[in-house]
């Protein structure tokens, strides 16, 4: 894996980790929605706000760790550039979908 792509993987993982920790532990107190998981369904009640932020934060942390593990695996396997780049886009898209849509689905299920 090329150093530039390695840096992008590391940055994506770090962004997911910092965002996850912030949303999970440092979100605004309800009803202020300045910092946190911003969807209409999450702002309906204090319980929904806390639950949505807790779930989204933990999922973001998990995705950050998985991105770093993927980066390490591809680096150790000496995967070709095209594979590494494709996996980066797939991992980023999957992380965004998981972090955004899973908590939203849980809120709408209640």
N, CA, C and O of each residue as an XYZ file, in Angstrom:
440
protein
N       0.847     -1.172      0.000
C       0.000      0.000      0.000
C       0.893      1.236      0.000
O       1.873      1.319      0.740
N       0.534      2.173     -0.834
C       1.325      3.401     -0.952
C       1.125      4.277      0.290
O       0.052      4.259      0.894
N       2.151      5.041      0.671
C       2.061      5.870      1.876
C       0.897      6.862      1.877
O       0.284      7.103      2.917
N       0.598      7.433      0.715
C      -0.510      8.382      0.646
C      -1.847      7.718      0.957
O      -2.673      8.275      1.680
N      -2.051      6.531      0.408
C      -3.293      5.800      0.651
C      -3.347      5.310      2.093
O      -4.415      5.281      2.705
N      -2.219      4.935      2.621
C      -2.135      4.541      4.034
C      -2.565      5.711      4.922
O      -3.282      5.517      5.904
N      -2.134      6.907      4.581
C      -2.510      8.102      5.343
C      -4.011      8.373      5.244
O      -4.627      8.797      6.221
N      -4.598      8.135      4.080
C      -6.038      8.355      3.913
C      -6.817      7.350      4.758
O      -7.791      7.724      5.411
N      -6.408      6.086      4.755
C      -7.038      5.075      5.617
C      -6.936      5.495      7.079
O      -7.921      5.449      7.816
N      -5.738      5.904      7.492
C      -5.530      6.306      8.888
C      -6.409      7.504      9.243
O      -6.991      7.552     10.326
N      -6.502      8.470      8.328
C      -7.334      9.656      8.569
C      -8.810      9.291      8.671
O      -9.510      9.792      9.551
N      -9.292      8.425      7.782
C     -10.695      8.004      7.831
C     -10.984      7.305      9.155
O     -11.983      7.597      9.811
N     -10.107      6.384      9.544
C     -10.298      5.700     10.819
C     -10.306      6.670     11.988
O     -11.129      6.546     12.895
N      -9.396      7.633     11.970
C      -9.316      8.617     13.045
C     -10.556      9.507     13.080
O     -11.067      9.813     14.157
N     -11.036      9.920     11.925
C     -12.257     10.727     11.861
C     -13.435      9.963     12.450
O     -14.216     10.516     13.223
N     -13.562      8.691     12.085
C     -14.658      7.877     12.623
C     -14.523      7.696     14.133
O     -15.522      7.732     14.851
N     -13.308      7.505     14.615
C     -13.098      7.335     16.054
C     -13.406      8.615     16.825
O     -14.090      8.571     17.847
N     -12.917      9.734     16.355
C     -13.161     11.005     17.049
C     -14.645     11.367     17.003
O     -15.219     11.794     18.005
N     -15.252     11.197     15.849
C     -16.676     11.490     15.716
C     -17.495     10.565     16.609
O     -18.430     11.008     17.277
N     -17.149      9.300     16.620
C     -17.869      8.341     17.457
C     -17.777      8.675     18.931
O     -18.778      8.640     19.646
N     -16.584      8.997     19.385
C     -16.418      9.347     20.787
C     -17.202     10.619     21.113
O     -17.847     10.704     22.158
N     -17.145     11.599     20.222
C     -17.866     12.845     20.456
C     -19.371     12.657     20.502
O     -20.040     13.210     21.374
N     -19.907     11.881     19.569
C     -21.353     11.657     19.530
C     -21.791     10.797     20.712
O     -22.855     11.030     21.286
N     -20.993      9.821     21.075
C     -21.357      8.916     22.166
C     -21.245      9.597     23.530
O     -22.166      9.515     24.343
N     -20.135     10.260     23.780
C     -19.863     10.793     25.115
C     -20.091     12.291     25.272
O     -20.377     12.743     26.381
N     -19.976     13.066     24.219
C     -19.976     14.526     24.346
C     -21.124     15.209     23.604
O     -21.032     16.400     23.304
N     -22.197     14.487     23.301
C     -23.313     15.129     22.610
C     -23.995     16.146     23.531
O     -23.903     16.060     24.755
N     -24.670     17.097     22.914
C     -25.370     18.138     23.664
C     -26.491     17.528     24.493
O     -27.035     16.475     24.161
N     -26.817     18.214     25.573
C     -27.961     17.785     26.383
C     -29.249     18.147     25.649
O     -29.351     19.214     25.044
N     -30.213     17.264     25.709
C     -31.513     17.514     25.094
C     -32.141     18.725     25.764
O     -32.040     18.793     26.989
N     -32.755     19.656     25.128
C     -33.207     19.720     23.752
C     -32.218     20.385     22.795
O     -32.515     20.511     21.607
N     -31.066     20.810     23.275
C     -30.068     21.411     22.386
C     -29.467     20.321     21.510
O     -28.916     19.341     22.011
N     -29.576     20.498     20.212
C     -29.044     19.498     19.284
C     -27.839     20.049     18.526
O     -27.658     19.758     17.343
N     -27.015     20.847     19.210
C     -25.840     21.426     18.557
C     -24.820     20.351     18.198
O     -24.252     20.371     17.106
N     -24.590     19.427     19.101
C     -23.605     18.366     18.873
C     -24.315     17.031     19.064
O     -24.894     16.772     20.120
N     -24.268     16.191     18.043
C     -24.885     14.875     18.178
C     -25.429     14.361     16.860
O     -25.131     14.884     15.786
N     -26.228     13.332     16.976
C     -26.820     12.638     15.843
C     -28.048     13.424     15.392
O     -29.093     13.364     16.040
N     -27.932     14.154     14.297
C     -28.948     15.112     13.874
C     -29.943     14.523     12.894
O     -29.754     14.601     11.680
N     -30.981     13.946     13.416
C     -32.131     13.547     12.602
C     -33.383     13.908     13.396
O     -33.358     13.949     14.626
N     -34.444     14.161     12.705
C     -35.689     14.593     13.336
C     -36.176     13.576     14.371
O     -36.622     13.958     15.453
N     -36.093     12.304     14.046
C     -36.579     11.265     14.957
C     -35.796     11.220     16.269
O     -36.355     10.870     17.308
N     -34.519     11.568     16.231
C     -33.696     11.541     17.446
C     -34.032     12.702     18.367
O     -33.807     12.611     19.574
N     -34.561     13.781     17.831
C     -34.848     14.969     18.632
C     -36.271     14.991     19.182
O     -36.722     16.024     19.679
N     -36.977     13.880     19.103
C     -38.357     13.853     19.570
C     -38.486     13.783     21.085
O     -39.448     14.311     21.644
N     -37.545     13.148     21.753
C     -37.606     13.037     23.211
C     -36.196     12.884     23.768
O     -35.281     12.520     23.029
N     -36.004     13.154     25.050
C     -34.671     12.993     25.642
C     -34.160     11.558     25.556
O     -32.967     11.333     25.354
N     -35.063     10.589     25.711
C     -34.660      9.183     25.639
C     -34.193      8.812     24.233
O     -33.184      8.127     24.066
N     -34.938      9.272     23.223
C     -34.547      9.009     21.830
C     -33.209      9.672     21.508
O     -32.365      9.084     20.831
N     -33.022     10.898     21.996
C     -31.780     11.642     21.751
C     -30.584     10.889     22.332
O     -29.562     10.725     21.666
N     -30.717     10.437     23.567
C     -29.615      9.712     24.215
C     -29.346      8.382     23.516
O     -28.196      8.033     23.249
N     -30.406      7.650     23.226
C     -30.236      6.336     22.600
C     -29.625      6.461     21.204
O     -28.720      5.703     20.854
N     -30.112      7.406     20.412
C     -29.596      7.576     19.051
C     -28.124      7.968     19.076
O     -27.333      7.455     18.284
N     -27.751      8.866     19.972
C     -26.356      9.288     20.060
C     -25.466      8.159     20.568
O     -24.345      7.988     20.089
N     -25.951      7.401     21.519
C     -25.172      6.281     22.047
C     -24.928      5.236     20.949
O     -23.804      4.762     20.780
N     -25.964      4.886     20.221
C     -25.842      3.868     19.160
C     -24.957      4.378     18.018
O     -24.058      3.669     17.567
N     -25.211      5.603     17.552
C     -24.428      6.154     16.444
C     -22.959      6.296     16.840
O     -22.070      6.021     16.034
N     -22.704      6.721     18.067
C     -21.323      6.873     18.528
C     -20.589      5.549     18.586
O     -19.451      5.445     18.128
N     -21.233      4.537     19.148
C     -20.593      3.218     19.248
C     -20.361      2.610     17.869
O     -19.328      1.986     17.627
N     -21.317      2.791     16.972
C     -21.138      2.275     15.613
C     -19.994      2.985     14.895
O     -19.228      2.354     14.167
N     -19.881      4.283     15.098
C     -18.786      5.034     14.487
C     -17.438      4.575     15.036
O     -16.476      4.428     14.283
N     -17.371      4.349     16.338
C     -16.136      3.819     16.937
C     -15.792      2.453     16.343
O     -14.643      2.198     15.983
N     -16.778      1.592     16.244
C     -16.555      0.262     15.673
C     -16.077      0.363     14.223
O     -15.145     -0.336     13.825
N     -16.708      1.224     13.442
C     -16.294      1.396     12.048
C     -14.872      1.941     11.949
O     -14.123      1.547     11.055
N     -14.490      2.838     12.850
C     -13.125      3.358     12.864
C     -12.106      2.264     13.125
O     -11.063      2.205     12.474
N     -12.412      1.400     14.080
C     -11.513      0.282     14.380
C     -11.443     -0.676     13.191
O     -10.366     -1.160     12.841
N     -12.586     -0.947     12.578
C     -12.603     -1.856     11.427
C     -11.822     -1.290     10.242
O     -11.164     -2.040      9.521
N     -11.889      0.016     10.036
C     -11.111      0.642      8.954
C      -9.619      0.464      9.233
O      -8.854      0.139      8.325
N      -9.209      0.672     10.464
C      -7.786      0.496     10.799
C      -7.356     -0.963     10.659
O      -6.243     -1.234     10.210
N      -8.223     -1.906     11.039
C      -7.890     -3.328     10.860
C      -7.804     -3.682      9.377
O      -6.925     -4.440      8.964
N      -8.716     -3.133      8.581
C      -8.672     -3.356      7.135
C      -7.384     -2.790      6.563
O      -6.733     -3.429      5.737
N      -7.015     -1.593      7.001
C      -5.770     -0.963      6.538
C      -4.574     -1.857      6.872
O      -3.711     -2.088      6.026
N      -4.530     -2.349      8.089
C      -3.408     -3.203      8.501
C      -3.386     -4.496      7.699
O      -2.319     -4.949      7.284
N      -4.541     -5.088      7.479
C      -4.608     -6.331      6.717
C      -4.158     -6.153      5.277
O      -3.411     -6.976      4.746
N      -4.610     -5.085      4.651
C      -4.210     -4.820      3.263
C      -2.717     -4.489      3.175
O      -2.048     -4.881      2.220
N      -2.209     -3.782      4.153
C      -0.785     -3.441      4.167
C       0.070     -4.697      4.355
O       1.075     -4.880      3.668
N      -0.337     -5.555      5.289
C       0.417     -6.792      5.523
C       0.344     -7.746      4.332
O       1.297     -8.467      4.036
N      -0.799     -7.737      3.660
C      -0.978     -8.611      2.496
C      -0.336     -8.041      1.237
O      -0.293     -8.703      0.200
N       0.164     -6.809      1.332
C       0.759     -6.135      0.177
C      -0.198     -6.134     -1.011
O       0.171     -6.448     -2.143
N      -1.443     -5.767     -0.706
C      -2.487     -5.739     -1.731
C      -2.168     -4.666     -2.774
O      -1.574     -3.639     -2.445
N      -2.556     -4.898     -4.019
C      -2.320     -3.912     -5.075
C      -3.102     -2.620     -4.825
O      -4.112     -2.612     -4.121
N      -2.615     -1.545     -5.413
C      -3.197     -0.215     -5.206
C      -4.689     -0.183     -5.533
O      -5.474      0.379     -4.769
N      -5.083     -0.772     -6.643
C      -6.489     -0.754     -7.047
C      -7.396     -1.419     -6.024
O      -8.488     -0.926     -5.739
N      -6.946     -2.528     -5.479
C      -7.725     -3.230     -4.451
C      -7.838     -2.357     -3.202
O      -8.916     -2.234     -2.620
N      -6.726     -1.756     -2.795
C      -6.723     -0.893     -1.605
C      -7.640      0.305     -1.788
O      -8.368      0.678     -0.869
N      -7.607      0.906     -2.964
C      -8.445      2.064     -3.236
C      -9.922      1.669     -3.263
O     -10.763      2.365     -2.693
N     -10.230      0.572     -3.913
C     -11.614      0.087     -3.953
C     -12.142     -0.246     -2.570
O     -13.287      0.067     -2.244
N     -11.316     -0.876     -1.765
C     -11.724     -1.217     -0.402
C     -11.920      0.038      0.446
O     -12.786      0.068      1.321
N     -11.117      1.073      0.190
C     -11.278      2.328      0.921
C     -12.649      2.932      0.642
O     -13.359      3.323      1.568
N     -13.019      3.008     -0.630
C     -14.322      3.567     -0.983
C     -15.461      2.705     -0.430
O     -16.459      3.235      0.058
N     -15.314      1.399     -0.504
C     -16.346      0.504      0.027
C     -16.464      0.647      1.540
O     -17.573      0.689      2.074
N     -15.333      0.721      2.232
C     -15.357      0.850      3.690
C     -15.956      2.191      4.104
O     -16.729      2.254      5.059
N     -15.609      3.252      3.399
C     -16.154      4.571      3.728
C     -17.667      4.606      3.510
O     -18.406      5.116      4.352
N     -18.122      4.068      2.389
C     -19.556      4.045      2.102
C     -20.304      3.186      3.122
O     -21.372      3.573      3.595
N     -19.750      2.032      3.457
C     -20.384      1.155      4.442
C     -20.442      1.824      5.812
O     -21.458      1.742      6.502
N     -19.362      2.481      6.206
C     -19.336      3.141      7.515
C     -20.392      4.237      7.585
O     -21.107      4.344      8.581
N     -20.495      5.046      6.546
C     -21.489      6.120      6.540
C     -22.901      5.536      6.614
O     -23.734      6.012      7.385
N     -23.162      4.517      5.821
C     -24.493      3.904      5.829
C     -24.833      3.307      7.191
O     -25.939      3.498      7.698
N     -23.891      2.592      7.775
C     -24.137      1.967      9.078
C     -24.372      3.026     10.148
O     -25.334      2.932     10.910
N     -23.511      4.023     10.213
C     -23.605      5.034     11.271
C     -24.855      5.900     11.116
O     -25.424      6.335     12.117
N     -25.288      6.157      9.898
C     -26.448      7.021      9.685
C     -27.754      6.231      9.747
O     -28.700      6.660     10.408
N     -27.821      5.089      9.071
C     -29.106      4.430      8.899
C     -29.477      3.428      9.984
O     -30.668      3.224     10.219
N     -28.527      2.798     10.651
C     -28.886      1.842     11.703
C     -29.571      2.541     12.878
O     -30.638      2.094     13.298
N     -29.000      3.629     13.431
C     -29.718      4.299     14.525
C     -31.087      4.842     14.088
O     -32.046      4.796     14.859
N     -31.175      5.347     12.870
C     -32.445      5.848     12.359
C     -33.471      4.716     12.281
O     -34.633      4.901     12.643
N     -33.046      3.564     11.816
C     -33.945      2.410     11.760
C     -34.403      1.974     13.136
O     -35.563      1.604     13.317
N     -33.499      2.015     14.114
C     -33.876      1.651     15.486
C     -34.875      2.650     16.064
O     -35.793      2.260     16.787
N     -34.705      3.928     15.753
C     -35.649      4.943     16.250
C     -37.023      4.752     15.641
O     -38.036      4.916     16.320
N     -37.059      4.417     14.398
C     -38.370      4.275     13.712
C     -39.063      2.967     14.066
O     -40.268      2.829     13.857
N     -38.306      2.000     14.603
C     -38.871      0.714     14.974
C     -39.671      0.779     16.269
O     -40.599     -0.006     16.465
N     -39.326      1.689     17.134
C     -39.901      1.714     18.489
C     -41.358      1.828     18.512
O     -41.958      1.860     19.587
